[in-house]
Amino acid sequence: MKTGLASLAAAQQDCGVLQKTLAMAAGPLTVTEVRALLQQRWGASYDVHLIQRQQRIYLHIMWGYLEQMSFPLDEATYLARLADVVETINGMDKGEAVRTWLRTTTDRPRLGKALSLPLR
């Protein structure tokens, strides 16, 4: 019974940390915040890319995710890539737009279909 209570307490603590991270959402995006938003929204750390087509830049949420057995990146590489993407988004002053979109989009990444947010 103690193991069950310890697991419940740990889950509640993790939930509290996630809620605090999402509540702090003001100012520039952080890697922790984006990952928390992805996990809260879809239950996984989805792969994130910036794509340039002609004169436009898009944020793509890909269908692959870190927790997937076949995902090609380890956690450190995933976080480094996510940090690069977040830094670029903040440099474009699009953090609030991305934050709002991640919280409100009704779509979900599916195999072969990335979610796409035009940034400029």
Secondary structure, 3 states (H helix, E strand, C coil): CHHHHHHHHHHHHHHHHHHHHHHCCCCCCCHHHHHHHHHHHHCCCEEEEEEEECCEEEEEEEEEECCCCCCCCCHHHHHHHHHHHHHHHHHCCCHHHHHHHHHHCCCCCECCECEEEECC
